[in-house]
Amino acid sequence: MLNESSFRESMPMFADTDLYPTAQFNFYFNMGKKLLPESRWDDLLDEGLTFFIAHYLTLYQRSMDAVAIGADAGQVTGNETSKSVDGVSYSVDVSSVSLTDAGHWNQTTFGIQFLQMARMVGAGGIQL
């Protein structure tokens, strides 16, 4: 069964407990256990929880970064697809890596991985 230690080991980018506190890990871990039924996820539950928690911890840290610069932590933001500085502009087409009807899951790579897995888990066989 997934726990904080195994999560941080498999996702070393979340190892810093100052940036990603244990309290936040526990909050999303407990929420994930309630929302992801073991009967559906079976032996992929730990992987699903890992991507679920990673997605929400990433969004949590984005909110904390906003607070650090005096912005509103609760402000909704989308994926940044273009930027202009001194007459130079740069843009990225994210449509090829975004999932249709994925909502906020498209805001992190972990959310995309979670939703791809969630769409497959428990789907069952296909009869032709």
C-alpha positions in Angstrom: 0.0 0.0 0.0 1.2 3.5 -0.9 2.5 5.6 2.0 4.3 9.0 2.2 7.8 7.4 2.1 7.1 5.2 -1.0 5.4 8.2 -2.7 8.4 10.4 -2.2 10.8 7.6 -3.2 8.9 7.0 -6.5 8.4 10.7 -7.1 11.7 12.3 -6.0 10.6 15.8 -7.3 8.3 15.8 -4.2 11.0 14.9 -1.7 11.3 18.4 -0.2 8.9 18.4 2.7 9.2 22.2 3.0 7.8 22.7 -0.5 5.4 19.7 -0.2 4.5 19.3 3.5 3.4 16.0 5.0 0.1 17.6 6.0 -0.6 18.3 2.3 0.4 14.9 1.2 -1.9 13.4 3.8 -4.8 15.6 2.7 -4.6 14.5 -0.9 -3.7 10.9 0.0 -6.9 10.6 2.2 -9.0 12.3 -0.5 -7.6 10.0 -3.1 -8.4 6.9 -1.0 -12.0 8.1 -0.8 -12.4 8.9 -4.5 -10.5 6.0 -6.1 -12.4 2.7 -5.2 -10.0 -0.2 -4.7 -12.7 -2.4 -6.4 -12.1 -0.5 -9.6 -8.4 0.2 -9.4 -7.3 -3.2 -8.1 -3.6 -3.6 -8.3 -3.1 -0.2 -10.0 -4.4 1.7 -7.0 -1.0 2.8 -5.8 0.0 4.1 -9.2 -3.4 5.9 -9.5 -3.0 7.5 -6.1 0.6 8.5 -6.9 -0.4 10.4 -10.0 -3.5 11.8 -8.2 -1.4 13.1 -5.3 1.4 14.4 -7.5 -1.2 16.4 -9.6 -2.7 18.1 -6.5 0.7 18.7 -4.8 1.8 20.5 -8.0 -1.3 22.7 -8.0 -0.8 23.3 -4.2 2.8 24.5 -4.9 1.6 26.8 -7.7 -0.8 28.4 -5.2 2.0 28.8 -2.7 4.2 30.4 -5.4 1.4 32.8 -6.1 1.2 33.7 -2.4 5.0 34.3 -2.3 4.7 37.0 -4.9 1.6 38.6 -3.4 -0.9 37.2 -5.9 -4.2 35.5 -5.1 -3.6 31.8 -4.3 -7.1 30.9 -5.4 -6.9 32.5 -8.8 -7.8 30.2 -11.6 -5.1 30.0 -14.3 -4.8 27.9 -17.4 -1.8 26.5 -19.2 0.5 29.2 -20.4 0.8 28.8 -24.1 2.4 32.1 -25.2 4.6 34.8 -23.8 5.9 38.1 -25.1 8.8 40.1 -23.8 10.2 43.3 -25.5 8.7 42.4 -28.9 9.8 38.8 -28.8 7.1 36.2 -28.5 7.1 32.5 -27.9 4.1 30.1 -28.1 3.5 26.4 -27.6 0.7 24.3 -29.0 -0.5 22.2 -26.1 -3.4 20.6 -28.0 -1.3 17.5 -29.0 -0.6 16.7 -25.3 -3.9 17.8 -23.8 -6.7 15.3 -23.2 -10.2 16.2 -24.5 -12.7 17.0 -21.7 -9.9 16.7 -19.1 -10.5 20.0 -17.4 -8.1 20.7 -14.6 -6.3 17.4 -15.1 -4.6 19.0 -18.2 -2.9 21.5 -15.9 -0.1 19.0 -14.9 1.6 16.1 -16.6 0.7 14.1 -13.6 -3.0 14.9 -14.1 -2.8 13.8 -17.7 -1.2 10.5 -16.7 -3.8 10.0 -14.0 -6.7 10.6 -16.3 -5.3 8.4 -19.0 -5.0 5.6 -16.4 -8.4 6.4 -14.9 -10.1 6.1 -18.3 -8.6 2.6 -18.8 -8.9 1.2 -15.3 -12.0 -1.0 -14.8 -13.1 -0.6 -18.5 -13.3 -4.4 -18.9 -12.9 -6.4 -22.1 -14.2 -5.4 -25.5 -16.4 -7.8 -27.4 -16.2 -7.7 -31.2 
